[in-house]
Amino acid sequence: MAAPLMDFSHLTPDQRIELAEQLWDSLDPSDLEPSIADIALLRTRRAELAKDGDRGDPWRQTIQELKKRGG
């Protein structure tokens, strides 16, 4: 892991969250747009899902099955 650019250890958790929110809010919406490659990947995945049609199991069912297994 790379060394941090700045040391924020003196800030409280609430102050760090506030800083993160301010940094996020400072971004221009155009900076957050997906790339052409990201859009192509999403379209491919959506087409595969439409072809397969399997949306998986409902989460409640999955949780019940895990509890039965002791997970």
N, C-alpha and C positions, 0 to 999 in steps of 0.2 A: 504494500500500500504506500502511495506517495505521501510525503510529508505535507501537512496542511499549509496553506498559504498564510493563514493567520491563526493565532491561538485564541480560542473562544472559551477556554476553561474557566475564566474568571466570571463568565456570565451564568446566570441561573438558568435552569431548564426553560422557564417561561420567557426569559429574555432571548434565548436561542431560538425558540419557536417564533417569537415576534420578529426576529431578524430574518429568519427563513421566509416568513410571510411577506416581509417588506421586499426581500430579494425577488420572490416570485412575482409580486405585484409590479415590480419595476420592469419586467420583461414585456416587450412588445408582442401582441398576439401573433404577429407574423413570424416571430421567432419560434413559436410553438407548433407551427403547421408541420404535418408529417411530410417526409420527403417523398419523391416520386417512387423510390424503391420501397418505402414503407407502405404506400398506397397499393402498389402492385402486389406485395406480399399479402396484405389484408384481402384484396380481391381474390387471390388464389385460395386463401384459406376459406373464405366465404363460399367459393365455388365448390371446394372439396366437401364442406359441410352440407351444402345443398344436395350434392350428389350422394353422399353417405346417408344423410338424414338422421343420424344417431346423435341425439343431444345429450346422451348420458342418462344417469339416474337422478331422480330428485334428491336434493341434499339431505332431506329428512330420512329417506330410505337408506342412503349411504351411512349416515350417522348411526342408525339403528343396527345396520349390519356390522359396523365396526365395534359397537358396544357388545354385540353378541359374540364377537371374536375375542373380546377382551382388550380391544385397542383403544 
